[in-house]
Every structure is written in structure tokens, then in C-alpha cells.
Amino acid sequence: LAGRPNQGLGCAKAAARHTSRRSQVRWRSILTSTEVALSPVLLVGAWLLLKSFVRLVGVDLGFQPERVLAEHQPAEAALSHARIALQFFQQMEERVRALPGVQAVAYANHVVND
């Protein structure tokens, strides 16, 4: 018996490998079924997102964007004082209102560009 290799050690390795394969197969099947179960949820979510986007594109803006002129006016160092900035924008508003065809003048912090 002393010359024979330990057969119990080989069986233990084989059993561990078999158990490892079985757990891998179980986890793969769990992951696969989870993916299959989640795919309709993702499809419905994508469909709802697309439907919302189509409805959003069709919303009336309340103005004609092709008749809007947006001007970016960077804040200069000279405009750091509130009184100077207010005077500058009031003068700019008066000049823009004086232009032919101008119906309204407005200010905004952020303008969405097309």
C-alpha cells in the first residue's frame, strides 16, 4: 500500500471539480433566466421612452423659433458691478427695441441652441 498513490486525494479533487461545475451551471442558468425575464421590461421601457420623445417633439413651444434671435453676451470684468451691468443691459434693450421688426426683448440666463 505504501507504493500506491493516495486514491482518496484524487477522488476529492474530482468531487470538488464536479461540485464546482454544478454550481457554475446553476449560476449560468440563473443569470440566463434573469436576462430573459428582464428583456421585456427593457423593451417596454425603451418603447415608452421613444413614445415620450415623439410626444415631446410635437409640443407647441408657444413661439416661432425661426423668428427668434439669441445673442450670447459674455460677462465682462467691467460688468461685475450690479449698477454698471444693469445700465449696460438697459441700454442694450433700448437699442434692440429700436431695431425695425422687433416685437419683444427678453433676457435669459441660459438659452437652448438649435
C-alpha positions as YAML, in Angstrom:
chain: A
units: angstrom
residues:
- id: 1
  name: LEU
  ca: [0.00, 0.00, 0.00]
- id: 2
  name: ALA
  ca: [2.88, 2.29, 0.63]
- id: 3
  name: GLY
  ca: [3.77, 2.28, -3.07]
- id: 4
  name: ARG
  ca: [0.26, 3.19, -4.20]
- id: 5
  name: PRO
  ca: [-0.65, 6.86, -4.62]
- id: 6
  name: ASN
  ca: [-3.35, 8.21, -2.36]
- id: 7
  name: GLN
  ca: [-6.54, 7.42, -4.24]
- id: 8
  name: GLY
  ca: [-8.70, 9.37, -1.80]
- id: 9
  name: LEU
  ca: [-6.99, 12.61, -2.78]
- id: 10
  name: GLY
  ca: [-7.83, 12.10, -6.46]
- id: 11
  name: CYS
  ca: [-11.47, 11.37, -5.66]
- id: 12
  name: ALA
  ca: [-11.70, 14.50, -3.55]
- id: 13
  name: LYS
  ca: [-10.35, 16.62, -6.41]
- id: 14
  name: ALA
  ca: [-12.80, 15.06, -8.84]
- id: 15
  name: ALA
  ca: [-15.70, 15.63, -6.45]
- id: 16
  name: ALA
  ca: [-14.69, 19.27, -5.94]
- id: 17
  name: ARG
  ca: [-14.47, 19.78, -9.70]
- id: 18
  name: HIS
  ca: [-17.88, 18.20, -10.20]
- id: 19
  name: THR
  ca: [-19.42, 20.38, -7.48]
- id: 20
  name: SER
  ca: [-17.74, 23.45, -8.99]
- id: 21
  name: ARG
  ca: [-19.17, 22.63, -12.45]
- id: 22
  name: ARG
  ca: [-22.63, 22.05, -10.99]
- id: 23
  name: SER
  ca: [-22.60, 25.45, -9.23]
- id: 24
  name: GLN
  ca: [-21.35, 27.11, -12.42]
- id: 25
  name: VAL
  ca: [-24.18, 25.56, -14.42]
- id: 26
  name: ARG
  ca: [-26.68, 26.64, -11.77]
- id: 27
  name: TRP
  ca: [-25.39, 30.23, -11.79]
- id: 28
  name: ARG
  ca: [-25.39, 30.34, -15.59]
- id: 29
  name: SER
  ca: [-28.99, 29.17, -15.70]
- id: 30
  name: ILE
  ca: [-29.97, 31.74, -13.06]
- id: 31
  name: LEU
  ca: [-28.26, 34.54, -14.99]
- id: 32
  name: THR
  ca: [-29.77, 33.42, -18.28]
- id: 33
  name: SER
  ca: [-33.29, 33.27, -16.89]
- id: 34
  name: THR
  ca: [-32.79, 36.69, -15.25]
- id: 35
  name: GLU
  ca: [-31.69, 38.15, -18.58]
- id: 36
  name: VAL
  ca: [-34.68, 36.62, -20.35]
- id: 37
  name: ALA
  ca: [-37.03, 37.94, -17.65]
- id: 38
  name: LEU
  ca: [-35.56, 41.48, -17.81]
- id: 39
  name: SER
  ca: [-35.53, 41.79, -21.59]
- id: 40
  name: PRO
  ca: [-39.30, 42.51, -21.92]
- id: 41
  name: VAL
  ca: [-39.01, 45.11, -19.16]
- id: 42
  name: LEU
  ca: [-36.19, 46.84, -21.06]
- id: 43
  name: LEU
  ca: [-38.12, 46.66, -24.33]
- id: 44
  name: VAL
  ca: [-41.22, 48.21, -22.75]
- id: 45
  name: GLY
  ca: [-39.05, 50.92, -21.15]
- id: 46
  name: ALA
  ca: [-37.41, 51.72, -24.48]
- id: 47
  name: TRP
  ca: [-40.81, 51.87, -26.20]
- id: 48
  name: LEU
  ca: [-42.18, 54.25, -23.54]
- id: 49
  name: LEU
  ca: [-39.09, 56.45, -23.81]
- id: 50
  name: LEU
  ca: [-39.45, 56.65, -27.60]
- id: 51
  name: LYS
  ca: [-43.17, 57.38, -27.29]
- id: 52
  name: SER
  ca: [-42.45, 60.20, -24.80]
- id: 53
  name: PHE
  ca: [-39.79, 61.64, -27.08]
- id: 54
  name: VAL
  ca: [-42.18, 61.70, -30.05]
- id: 55
  name: ARG
  ca: [-44.81, 63.46, -27.91]
- id: 56
  name: LEU
  ca: [-42.21, 65.94, -26.66]
- id: 57
  name: VAL
  ca: [-41.12, 66.84, -30.18]
- id: 58
  name: GLY
  ca: [-44.75, 67.63, -31.06]
- id: 59
  name: VAL
  ca: [-45.32, 70.04, -28.14]
- id: 60
  name: ASP
  ca: [-46.17, 73.63, -29.11]
- id: 61
  name: LEU
  ca: [-43.34, 75.90, -27.94]
- id: 62
  name: GLY
  ca: [-45.55, 78.97, -27.64]
- id: 63
  name: PHE
  ca: [-43.37, 80.96, -30.03]
- id: 64
  name: GLN
  ca: [-41.91, 80.69, -33.51]
- id: 65
  name: PRO
  ca: [-38.27, 79.68, -33.08]
- id: 66
  name: GLU
  ca: [-37.37, 80.71, -36.62]
- id: 67
  name: ARG
  ca: [-38.23, 84.31, -35.67]
- id: 68
  name: VAL
  ca: [-36.06, 84.37, -32.54]
- id: 69
  name: LEU
  ca: [-32.60, 85.89, -32.39]
- id: 70
  name: ALA
  ca: [-30.48, 84.76, -29.45]
- id: 71
  name: GLU
  ca: [-27.34, 86.66, -28.61]
- id: 72
  name: HIS
  ca: [-24.71, 85.47, -26.17]
- id: 73
  name: GLN
  ca: [-23.31, 88.39, -24.21]
- id: 74
  name: PRO
  ca: [-20.31, 87.32, -22.11]
- id: 75
  name: ALA
  ca: [-20.00, 88.88, -18.69]
- id: 76
  name: GLU
  ca: [-17.05, 91.24, -18.87]
- id: 77
  name: ALA
  ca: [-14.97, 92.32, -15.91]
- id: 78
  name: ALA
  ca: [-16.45, 95.82, -16.28]
- id: 79
  name: LEU
  ca: [-19.91, 94.35, -15.73]
- id: 80
  name: SER
  ca: [-19.00, 92.88, -12.36]
- id: 81
  name: HIS
  ca: [-20.71, 95.71, -10.51]
- id: 82
  name: ALA
  ca: [-24.50, 95.38, -10.44]
- id: 83
  name: ARG
  ca: [-25.22, 99.03, -11.27]
- id: 84
  name: ILE
  ca: [-22.94, 99.05, -14.31]
- id: 85
  name: ALA
  ca: [-24.37, 95.74, -15.51]
- id: 86
  name: LEU
  ca: [-27.95, 96.97, -15.11]
- id: 87
  name: GLN
  ca: [-27.20, 100.16, -17.02]
- id: 88
  name: PHE
  ca: [-25.49, 98.18, -19.80]
- id: 89
  name: PHE
  ca: [-28.43, 95.80, -20.26]
- id: 90
  name: GLN
  ca: [-30.98, 98.64, -20.16]
- id: 91
  name: GLN
  ca: [-29.09, 100.45, -22.92]
- id: 92
  name: MET
  ca: [-28.84, 97.24, -24.93]
- id: 93
  name: GLU
  ca: [-32.58, 96.63, -24.52]
- id: 94
  name: GLU
  ca: [-33.38, 100.16, -25.75]
- id: 95
  name: ARG
  ca: [-31.16, 99.73, -28.81]
- id: 96
  name: VAL
  ca: [-32.62, 96.31, -29.67]
- id: 97
  name: ARG
  ca: [-36.21, 97.58, -29.26]
- id: 98
  name: ALA
  ca: [-35.39, 100.41, -31.68]
- id: 99
  name: LEU
  ca: [-34.48, 97.93, -34.44]
- id: 100
  name: PRO
  ca: [-37.14, 97.52, -37.15]
- id: 101
  name: GLY
  ca: [-39.31, 94.40, -36.83]
- id: 102
  name: VAL
  ca: [-38.52, 93.76, -33.15]
- id: 103
  name: GLN
  ca: [-41.68, 92.90, -31.24]
- id: 104
  name: ALA
  ca: [-40.25, 91.93, -27.85]
- id: 105
  name: VAL
  ca: [-36.98, 91.79, -25.96]
- id: 106
  name: ALA
  ca: [-36.21, 89.34, -23.17]
- id: 107
  name: TYR
  ca: [-33.28, 88.24, -21.03]
- id: 108
  name: ALA
  ca: [-32.34, 84.72, -20.03]
- id: 109
  name: ASN
  ca: [-29.55, 83.11, -18.08]
- id: 110
  name: HIS
  ca: [-29.45, 80.04, -20.33]
- id: 111
  name: VAL
  ca: [-30.57, 79.81, -23.94]
- id: 112
  name: VAL
  ca: [-31.16, 76.47, -25.65]
- id: 113
  name: ASN
  ca: [-29.48, 76.47, -29.04]
- id: 114
  name: ASP
  ca: [-30.97, 74.66, -32.02]
...
